[in-house]
Amino acid sequence: MKKFALIGASGYIAPRHMKAIKETGNDLVAAMDKFDSVGIIDSYFPNTQFFTEFERFDRHVEKLKRDKLPIDYVSVCSPNYLHDAHIRFGLRIGADVICEKPIVLNPWNIDALQEIEKETQGVDKKRIPSKGWILSTGLARDIGIGGNGVVYVIGMNPRAGGYGIWRRINNNDWQEIGGGAVRIDVDDKGVPWVINSIGEIFKREADNWRLMPGRANDIGIGGDGSVWIIGTNICGDGGFGIWKWTGKDWMTFDGAALKIDVDKNGDPWVVNTYGDIFKRENSSWKMIGGKAKDIGVGSDGSVFIIGTNPGGGGYGIWKWTGSGWNEIGGSAVAISVDESGNPWVVNSAVS
């Protein structure tokens, strides 16, 4: 059982955090808000110590730490302009931090948080089992994960062709590798493929970007190394053409879509203009129930979507069970899935 502290307990989003903490079998030991209309705490954690003054809350948390009962996680649900200060507080007491979007108001404020993380501990983007999410460093527009677990993102810093391309080198740091793009995915060997702002496709080779033939709007790579794209040729009202890399050029397939990812067997899953979801089976498209805005498929076979139901950070996140979609909590605008079936997402704080 992990011990949680929550800042901003009277906010509209705080009850969701309390519910998630409860449902994951953990304990909320301390909470703080300058307003005391927080009776809902009692329905989840009647023994929580509640404070209306941050100084007393701080003192209580420090006492727990000295008594060898340290806080494991701090949930930040306070007003946006206080987020970075409260994240710093959480890191300084040795806890991991779960923060509502936006993480910070200005992208450059992330740098200070990264420095504090180096002095304390790293955080990881993988989901806490069941409802919660762990905040990773940095800001991104798109994310791609290879079959070997390597993580790349399209950042927020403008570059020719789009935005900076970054590789995750450890729990704390990202390394910019050069180039600019707007969409990314990563193959089974950890090699990134990107699409820039004019649809050009590039593959990383020997620390350089190799221009590939064709133009694309989205790209997906399977656990077997198969590379598929959504092209730029309009195909009816479902979106754009669907193409597969042969090793030398692109081979066209029937159908049309806007988003794509590929499973461990090399079969593509797509989302069209209407949000309809299809999977390629036996040389034809099988319609899957549900609606989506983005899709991510892990090399272990796990399939997740960004749905169409609005949430605080974008849209609901759903996992395929084999017969339907199960909402897992949280909201986002872009998704990728690692080799263990853990989803990594980007929310609308930076979209």
Sine and cosine of phi, psi and omega as CSV:
sin_phi,cos_phi,sin_psi,cos_psi,sin_omega,cos_omega
0.00,0.00,0.78,-0.62,0.02,-1.00
-1.00,-0.10,0.52,-0.85,0.00,-1.00
-0.99,-0.17,0.79,-0.61,-0.03,-1.00
-0.93,-0.38,0.52,-0.85,0.26,-0.96
-0.85,-0.53,0.56,-0.83,-0.07,-1.00
-0.78,-0.63,0.77,-0.64,0.03,-1.00
-0.93,-0.36,0.81,-0.59,-0.06,-1.00
0.99,-0.10,0.70,0.72,-0.16,-0.99
-0.93,0.37,-0.33,0.94,-0.02,-1.00
-1.00,-0.08,0.00,1.00,0.01,-1.00
-0.94,0.35,0.35,-0.94,-0.08,-1.00
-0.92,0.38,-0.43,0.90,-0.05,-1.00
-1.00,0.03,-0.31,0.95,-0.10,-1.00
-0.84,0.54,-0.65,0.76,0.01,-1.00
-0.84,0.54,-0.51,0.86,0.05,-1.00
-0.91,0.41,-0.63,0.78,0.04,-1.00
-0.91,0.41,-0.68,0.73,0.01,-1.00
-0.87,0.49,-0.69,0.72,0.00,-1.00
-0.89,0.46,-0.68,0.73,0.00,-1.00
-0.91,0.42,-0.67,0.74,0.02,-1.00
-0.87,0.49,-0.69,0.73,0.01,-1.00
-0.90,0.43,-0.74,0.67,-0.09,-1.00
-0.94,0.35,-0.37,0.93,0.04,-1.00
-1.00,-0.03,0.13,0.99,0.10,-0.99
0.98,0.21,0.42,0.91,-0.02,-1.00
-0.94,-0.35,-0.02,-1.00,-0.13,-0.99
-0.77,-0.64,0.72,-0.69,0.11,-0.99
-1.00,-0.06,0.96,-0.29,-0.11,-0.99
-0.99,-0.10,-0.34,0.94,-0.02,-1.00
-0.47,-0.88,0.59,-0.80,0.02,-1.00
-0.58,-0.82,0.44,-0.90,-0.06,-1.00
-0.60,-0.80,0.65,-0.76,0.19,-0.98
-0.28,-0.96,0.58,-0.82,-0.01,-1.00
-0.95,0.30,-0.28,0.96,0.12,-0.99
-0.99,-0.16,0.63,-0.78,-0.09,-1.00
-0.98,-0.21,0.26,0.97,0.02,-1.00
-1.00,0.07,0.93,0.37,-0.11,-0.99
-0.76,-0.64,0.66,0.75,0.00,-1.00
-0.87,0.50,-0.37,0.93,-0.02,-1.00
-0.88,0.48,-0.43,0.91,0.02,-1.00
-0.82,0.57,-0.66,0.75,-0.06,-1.00
-0.88,0.48,-0.49,0.87,-0.01,-1.00
-0.95,0.30,-0.33,0.95,0.04,-1.00
-0.95,-0.31,-0.74,0.68,-0.10,-0.99
-0.66,-0.75,0.99,0.12,-0.06,-1.00
-0.91,0.42,-0.28,0.96,-0.03,-1.00
-0.99,-0.14,0.10,0.99,0.02,-1.00
-0.90,0.43,0.69,-0.73,0.11,-0.99
-0.99,0.12,0.86,-0.51,-0.06,-1.00
-0.93,-0.36,0.64,-0.77,-0.06,-1.00
-0.73,-0.68,0.59,-0.80,0.10,-0.99
-0.97,-0.23,-0.11,0.99,0.04,-1.00
-0.87,-0.49,0.81,-0.59,-0.07,-1.00
-0.88,0.48,-0.58,0.82,-0.03,-1.00
-0.88,0.48,-0.66,0.75,0.02,-1.00
-0.95,0.32,-0.61,0.80,0.10,-1.00
-0.86,0.50,-0.73,0.69,0.03,-1.00
-0.85,0.52,-0.72,0.69,-0.02,-1.00
-0.89,0.46,-0.66,0.75,0.01,-1.00
-0.90,0.44,-0.70,0.71,0.00,-1.00
-0.90,0.44,-0.65,0.76,0.04,-1.00
-0.90,0.43,-0.60,0.80,0.03,-1.00
-0.90,0.43,-0.67,0.74,0.07,-1.00
-0.85,0.53,-0.66,0.75,0.00,-1.00
-0.89,0.45,-0.70,0.72,0.02,-1.00
-0.91,0.41,-0.51,0.86,0.02,-1.00
-1.00,0.09,0.20,0.98,0.01,-1.00
0.88,0.47,0.58,0.81,0.10,-0.99
-0.80,-0.60,0.82,0.58,-0.15,-0.99
-0.92,0.39,0.44,-0.90,0.10,-1.00
-0.95,0.31,0.71,-0.70,0.03,-1.00
-1.00,0.02,-0.64,0.77,-0.05,-1.00
-0.68,-0.73,0.63,-0.78,0.14,-0.99
-0.92,-0.39,0.84,-0.55,0.10,-0.99
-1.00,-0.08,0.83,-0.56,-0.04,-1.00
-0.96,-0.27,0.93,-0.36,0.01,-1.00
-0.83,-0.56,0.37,0.93,-0.07,-1.00
-0.99,0.17,0.10,-0.99,0.06,-1.00
-0.83,0.56,0.51,-0.86,-0.13,-0.99
-0.79,0.61,-0.65,0.76,-0.09,-1.00
-0.94,0.35,-0.20,0.98,0.02,-1.00
-0.98,-0.18,-0.08,1.00,-0.11,-0.99
-0.83,0.55,-0.77,0.64,-0.08,-1.00
-0.90,0.43,-0.60,0.80,0.03,-1.00
-0.90,0.43,-0.65,0.76,-0.04,-1.00
-0.97,0.24,-0.49,0.87,0.14,-0.99
-0.90,0.44,-0.69,0.72,0.03,-1.00
-0.86,0.51,-0.67,0.74,0.04,-1.00
-0.84,0.54,-0.75,0.66,-0.02,-1.00
-0.87,0.50,-0.70,0.71,0.00,-1.00
-0.91,0.42,-0.63,0.78,-0.06,-1.00
-0.93,0.37,-0.43,0.91,0.05,-1.00
-1.00,0.02,0.08,1.00,0.07,-1.00
1.00,0.05,0.26,0.97,-0.02,-1.00
-0.99,-0.15,0.31,-0.95,0.25,-0.97
-1.00,0.08,0.40,-0.92,-0.12,-0.99
-0.83,-0.56,0.73,-0.68,0.13,-0.99
-0.92,-0.40,0.88,-0.47,-0.13,-0.99
-0.83,-0.56,0.68,-0.74,0.14,-0.99
-0.93,0.37,0.44,-0.90,0.04,-1.00
-0.96,0.27,0.47,-0.88,-0.12,0.99
-0.98,0.18,0.48,-0.88,0.01,-1.00
-0.88,0.47,-0.73,0.68,0.04,-1.00
-0.65,-0.76,0.27,-0.96,0.04,-1.00
-0.99,0.10,-0.50,0.87,0.00,-1.00
-0.84,-0.54,0.76,-0.65,-0.06,-1.00
-0.81,0.59,-0.55,0.83,-0.05,-1.00
-0.94,0.34,-0.28,0.96,0.06,-1.00
-0.93,0.38,-0.31,0.95,0.05,-1.00
-0.87,0.49,-0.56,0.83,-0.05,-1.00
-0.84,0.54,-0.70,0.71,-0.01,-1.00
-0.90,0.44,-0.63,0.78,0.02,-1.00
-0.91,0.42,-0.62,0.79,0.03,-1.00
-0.89,0.45,-0.63,0.78,0.02,-1.00
-0.90,0.44,-0.66,0.75,0.01,-1.00
-0.92,0.40,-0.62,0.79,0.05,-1.00
-0.87,0.50,-0.64,0.77,0.02,-1.00
-0.89,0.46,-0.52,0.85,-0.01,-1.00
-0.99,0.15,-0.29,0.96,-0.07,-1.00
-0.89,-0.45,-1.00,0.05,0.02,-1.00
-0.44,-0.90,0.29,-0.96,0.01,-1.00
-1.00,0.04,0.26,-0.97,0.13,-0.99
-0.81,-0.59,0.33,-0.94,-0.11,-0.99
-0.79,-0.62,0.49,-0.87,-0.07,-1.00
-1.00,0.08,-0.14,0.99,-0.04,-1.00
-0.90,0.44,0.47,-0.89,-0.03,-1.00
-0.94,0.35,0.61,-0.79,0.30,-0.95
-0.95,0.31,0.67,-0.74,-0.02,-1.00
-0.77,0.64,0.69,-0.73,0.03,-1.00
0.99,0.13,-0.99,-0.16,-0.28,-0.96
-0.98,-0.21,-0.47,0.88,-0.24,-0.97
-1.00,-0.02,0.23,-0.97,0.07,-1.00
-0.76,-0.65,0.57,-0.82,0.07,-1.00
-0.98,-0.20,0.74,-0.68,-0.05,-1.00
-0.97,0.24,0.74,-0.67,0.11,-0.99
-0.99,-0.15,0.31,-0.95,0.08,-1.00
-0.95,0.32,0.33,-0.94,0.13,-0.99
1.00,0.04,0.15,-0.99,0.07,-1.00
-0.79,-0.61,0.57,-0.82,-0.07,-1.00
-0.53,-0.85,0.31,-0.95,0.09,-1.00
-0.94,-0.33,-0.51,0.86,0.02,-1.00
-0.53,-0.85,0.33,-0.94,-0.07,-1.00
-0.60,-0.80,0.59,-0.81,0.06,-1.00
-0.63,-0.78,0.62,-0.78,-0.04,-1.00
-0.76,-0.65,0.75,-0.66,-0.01,-1.00
-0.99,0.14,0.23,-0.97,0.03,-1.00
-0.90,0.44,-0.31,0.95,0.04,-1.00
-1.00,-0.09,0.09,1.00,0.07,-1.00
1.00,-0.06,-0.09,1.00,0.00,-1.00
-0.94,0.34,0.66,-0.75,-0.10,-1.00
-0.90,-0.43,0.76,-0.65,0.10,-0.99
-0.82,-0.57,0.49,-0.87,0.11,-0.99
-0.71,-0.71,0.39,-0.92,0.27,-0.96
-1.00,-0.04,0.88,-0.47,-0.11,-0.99
-0.99,0.13,-0.35,-0.94,-0.04,-1.00
-0.95,-0.30,-0.17,0.99,-0.08,-1.00
-0.99,0.11,0.86,-0.51,-0.05,-1.00
-0.88,0.48,0.67,-0.74,0.08,-1.00
-0.62,-0.78,0.36,-0.93,0.08,-1.00
-0.83,0.56,0.81,-0.58,-0.02,-1.00
1.00,-0.09,-0.05,1.00,0.01,-1.00
0.57,-0.82,-0.91,-0.41,-0.05,-1.00
-0.70,-0.72,0.31,-0.95,-0.07,-1.00
-0.84,0.54,0.50,-0.86,-0.01,-1.00
-0.94,-0.35,0.81,-0.59,-0.15,-0.99
-0.79,-0.61,0.60,-0.80,0.06,-1.00
-0.93,-0.38,0.71,-0.70,0.03,-1.00
-0.98,0.21,0.85,-0.53,-0.06,-1.00
-0.96,-0.26,-0.32,0.95,0.15,-0.99
-0.23,-0.97,-0.14,-0.99,-0.06,-1.00
-0.89,0.45,-0.35,0.94,-0.11,-0.99
-0.95,-0.31,-0.43,0.90,-0.27,-0.96
-0.82,-0.58,0.52,-0.85,0.14,-0.99
-0.87,-0.50,0.60,-0.80,0.02,-1.00
-0.89,-0.46,0.84,-0.54,0.05,-1.00
-0.96,0.27,0.72,-0.69,-0.11,-0.99
-0.95,-0.31,0.03,1.00,0.01,-1.00
0.99,-0.11,0.43,-0.90,-0.01,-1.00
1.00,-0.03,0.13,-0.99,0.02,-1.00
-0.63,-0.78,0.61,-0.79,-0.06,-1.00
-0.37,-0.93,0.10,-0.99,0.04,-1.00
-0.83,-0.56,-0.34,0.94,0.05,-1.00
-0.70,-0.72,0.48,-0.88,-0.07,-1.00
-0.50,-0.87,0.53,-0.85,0.29,-0.96
-0.52,-0.85,0.20,-0.98,-0.16,-0.99
-0.74,-0.67,0.69,-0.73,-0.07,-1.00
-0.99,0.11,-0.05,-1.00,-0.10,-1.00
-0.92,0.39,-0.30,0.96,0.03,-1.00
-0.99,-0.12,0.01,1.00,-0.02,-1.00
1.00,0.01,0.27,0.96,-0.01,-1.00
-1.00,-0.06,0.84,-0.55,-0.01,-1.00
-0.99,0.16,0.59,-0.80,0.19,-0.98
-0.88,-0.47,0.67,-0.75,-0.04,-1.00
-0.73,-0.68,0.33,-0.94,0.11,-0.99
-0.84,-0.54,0.76,-0.65,-0.01,-1.00
-1.00,-0.07,-0.09,-1.00,-0.15,-0.99
-0.93,0.37,-0.25,0.97,0.06,-1.00
-0.94,-0.34,0.24,0.97,0.10,-1.00
1.00,0.02,0.00,1.00,0.03,-1.00
-0.93,0.38,0.56,-0.83,-0.06,-1.00
-0.94,-0.35,0.74,-0.67,0.01,-1.00
-0.76,-0.65,0.57,-0.82,0.10,-1.00
-0.87,-0.50,0.67,-0.75,0.00,-1.00
-0.98,0.20,0.83,-0.56,0.03,-1.00
-0.63,-0.77,0.85,-0.53,0.07,-1.00
0.79,0.62,0.75,0.66,0.04,-1.00
0.90,0.43,0.33,0.94,0.09,-1.00
-0.74,-0.68,0.26,-0.97,0.04,-1.00
-0.98,-0.19,0.84,-0.54,0.04,-1.00
-0.99,-0.12,0.84,-0.54,0.04,-1.00
-0.95,0.30,0.82,-0.57,0.01,-1.00
-0.99,-0.14,0.34,-0.94,0.05,-1.00
-0.93,0.38,0.33,-0.94,0.12,-0.99
1.00,0.02,0.08,-1.00,0.06,-1.00
-0.72,-0.69,0.48,-0.87,-0.07,-1.00
-0.50,-0.87,0.34,-0.94,0.13,-0.99
-0.96,-0.29,-0.44,0.90,0.03,-1.00
-0.45,-0.89,0.32,-0.95,-0.04,-1.00
-0.60,-0.80,0.59,-0.81,0.05,-1.00
-0.63,-0.77,0.63,-0.78,-0.05,-1.00
-0.77,-0.64,0.74,-0.67,-0.06,-1.00
-1.00,0.04,0.20,-0.98,0.03,-1.00
-0.90,0.44,-0.32,0.95,0.06,-1.00
-1.00,-0.04,0.04,1.00,0.00,-1.00
1.00,-0.07,-0.05,1.00,0.01,-1.00
-0.91,0.42,0.71,-0.70,-0.01,-1.00
-0.91,-0.41,0.81,-0.59,0.03,-1.00
-0.80,-0.59,0.48,-0.88,0.06,-1.00
-0.72,-0.69,0.39,-0.92,0.31,-0.95
-0.99,-0.10,0.89,-0.46,-0.10,-0.99
-0.97,0.25,-0.30,-0.95,0.02,-1.00
-0.92,-0.40,0.04,1.00,0.02,-1.00
-1.00,0.06,0.88,-0.48,-0.01,-1.00
-0.92,0.40,0.76,-0.64,0.01,-1.00
-0.82,-0.57,1.00,-0.04,-0.02,-1.00
0.91,0.41,-0.48,-0.88,-0.04,-1.00
-0.98,-0.22,0.19,0.98,0.00,-1.00
-1.00,-0.03,-0.18,0.98,0.00,-1.00
0.69,-0.72,-0.74,-0.67,-0.08,-1.00
-0.85,-0.52,0.27,-0.96,-0.05,-1.00
-0.87,0.49,0.44,-0.90,-0.03,-1.00
-0.92,-0.40,0.77,-0.64,-0.14,-0.99
-0.71,-0.70,0.51,-0.86,0.04,-1.00
-0.84,-0.54,0.67,-0.74,0.02,-1.00
-0.97,0.23,0.78,-0.63,-0.02,-1.00
-0.99,-0.10,-0.15,0.99,-0.13,-0.99
0.94,-0.33,-0.36,0.93,0.03,-1.00
-0.79,-0.62,-0.52,0.86,-0.05,-1.00
-0.35,-0.94,-0.08,-1.00,-0.03,-1.00
-0.98,-0.22,0.73,-0.68,0.03,-1.00
-0.96,-0.26,0.79,-0.61,-0.06,-1.00
-0.99,0.17,0.53,-0.85,0.07,-1.00
-0.81,-0.58,0.33,-0.94,0.06,-1.00
-0.94,0.35,0.28,-0.96,0.02,-1.00
0.99,-0.17,0.14,-0.99,0.00,-1.00
-0.49,-0.87,0.55,-0.84,-0.06,-1.00
-0.32,-0.95,0.09,-1.00,0.07,-1.00
-0.92,-0.40,-0.57,0.82,-0.06,-1.00
-0.79,-0.61,0.47,-0.88,-0.05,-1.00
-0.48,-0.88,0.56,-0.83,0.30,-0.96
-0.54,-0.84,0.15,-0.99,-0.21,-0.98
-0.72,-0.69,0.65,-0.76,-0.05,-1.00
-1.00,0.06,-0.03,-1.00,-0.11,-0.99
-0.92,0.40,-0.32,0.95,0.02,-1.00
-1.00,-0.08,0.02,1.00,0.00,-1.00
1.00,0.04,0.17,0.98,0.00,-1.00
-1.00,-0.03,0.78,-0.62,-0.04,-1.00
-0.99,0.17,0.54,-0.84,0.20,-0.98
-0.91,-0.42,0.71,-0.70,-0.06,-1.00
-0.73,-0.68,0.35,-0.94,0.11,-0.99
-0.82,-0.57,0.77,-0.64,-0.04,-1.00
-0.99,-0.14,-0.12,-0.99,-0.06,-1.00
-0.83,0.56,-0.55,0.84,-0.05,-1.00
-1.00,0.03,0.01,1.00,-0.06,-1.00
1.00,0.07,0.01,1.00,0.03,-1.00
-0.92,0.40,0.57,-0.82,-0.06,-1.00
-0.93,-0.37,0.75,-0.66,0.02,-1.00
-0.75,-0.66,0.52,-0.85,0.13,-0.99
-0.85,-0.53,0.64,-0.77,0.02,-1.00
-0.99,0.17,0.86,-0.51,0.02,-1.00
-0.64,-0.77,0.80,-0.60,0.09,-1.00
0.78,0.63,0.75,0.66,0.09,-1.00
0.92,0.39,0.34,0.94,0.08,-1.00
-0.56,-0.83,0.17,-0.98,-0.02,-1.00
-0.99,-0.16,0.83,-0.56,0.06,-1.00
-0.99,-0.17,0.84,-0.54,0.00,-1.00
-0.97,0.24,0.78,-0.63,0.04,-1.00
-0.98,-0.21,0.61,-0.79,0.01,-1.00
-0.89,0.46,0.27,-0.96,0.05,-1.00
0.99,-0.13,0.10,-0.99,0.03,-1.00
-0.73,-0.68,0.54,-0.84,-0.07,-1.00
-0.52,-0.86,0.32,-0.95,0.12,-0.99
-0.92,-0.39,-0.40,0.91,0.07,-1.00
-0.46,-0.89,0.31,-0.95,-0.04,-1.00
-0.61,-0.79,0.59,-0.81,0.05,-1.00
-0.69,-0.73,0.68,-0.73,-0.03,-1.00
-0.79,-0.61,0.79,-0.61,-0.01,-1.00
-1.00,0.05,0.34,-0.94,0.00,-1.00
-0.94,0.34,-0.16,0.99,0.10,-0.99
-1.00,0.01,-0.05,1.00,0.00,-1.00
0.98,-0.20,-0.13,0.99,0.01,-1.00
-0.92,0.39,0.66,-0.75,0.00,-1.00
-0.82,-0.57,0.78,-0.63,0.04,-1.00
-0.79,-0.62,0.46,-0.89,0.11,-0.99
-0.75,-0.66,0.43,-0.90,0.32,-0.95
-1.00,0.00,0.90,-0.44,-0.08,-1.00
-0.98,0.22,-0.32,-0.95,-0.01,-1.00
-0.91,-0.41,0.06,1.00,0.03,-1.00
-1.00,0.08,0.89,-0.46,-0.09,-1.00
-0.89,0.46,0.58,-0.81,0.09,-1.00
-0.65,-0.76,0.00,-1.00,-0.07,-1.00
-0.90,0.44,-0.46,0.89,-0.03,-1.00
-0.90,-0.44,0.26,0.96,-0.02,-1.00
0.59,-0.81,-0.95,-0.30,-0.01,-1.00
-0.66,-0.75,0.36,-0.93,-0.07,-1.00
-0.85,0.52,0.46,-0.89,-0.04,-1.00
-0.93,-0.36,0.78,-0.62,-0.13,-0.99
-0.77,-0.64,0.55,-0.84,0.04,-1.00
-0.90,-0.44,0.67,-0.74,0.03,-1.00
-0.97,0.22,0.78,-0.63,-0.02,-1.00
-0.99,-0.12,-0.15,0.99,-0.11,-0.99
0.94,-0.33,-0.37,0.93,0.02,-1.00
-0.70,-0.72,-0.15,0.99,0.00,-1.00
-0.10,-0.99,-0.06,-1.00,-0.04,-1.00
-0.95,-0.31,0.71,-0.70,0.03,-1.00
-0.91,-0.41,0.87,-0.49,0.00,-1.00
-0.95,0.31,0.74,-0.68,-0.12,-0.99
-0.95,-0.30,0.00,1.00,-0.02,-1.00
1.00,-0.10,0.43,-0.90,-0.04,-1.00
1.00,0.05,0.11,-0.99,0.04,-1.00
-0.48,-0.87,0.47,-0.88,-0.12,-0.99
-0.29,-0.96,0.03,-1.00,0.04,-1.00
-0.82,-0.57,-0.27,0.96,0.03,-1.00
-0.59,-0.81,0.51,-0.86,-0.10,-0.99
-0.54,-0.84,0.54,-0.84,0.20,-0.98
-0.59,-0.81,0.29,-0.96,-0.11,-0.99
-0.76,-0.64,0.73,-0.69,-0.05,-1.00
-1.00,0.09,-0.03,-1.00,-0.12,-0.99
-0.93,0.37,-0.28,0.96,0.02,-1.00
-0.99,-0.14,0.04,1.00,0.00,-1.00
1.00,0.05,0.26,0.97,0.04,-1.00
-1.00,-0.01,0.79,-0.61,0.04,-1.00
-0.98,0.18,0.61,-0.79,0.14,-0.99
-0.87,-0.49,0.72,-0.69,-0.10,-0.99
-0.74,-0.67,0.33,-0.94,0.15,-0.99
-0.88,-0.48,0.74,-0.67,-0.03,-1.00
-0.98,-0.18,-0.01,-1.00,-0.14,-0.99
-0.98,0.18,0.04,1.00,0.06,-1.00
-0.87,0.50,-0.39,0.92,-0.06,-1.00
-0.81,-0.58,0.28,0.96,-0.06,-1.00
-0.99,-0.13,0.00,0.00,0.00,0.00
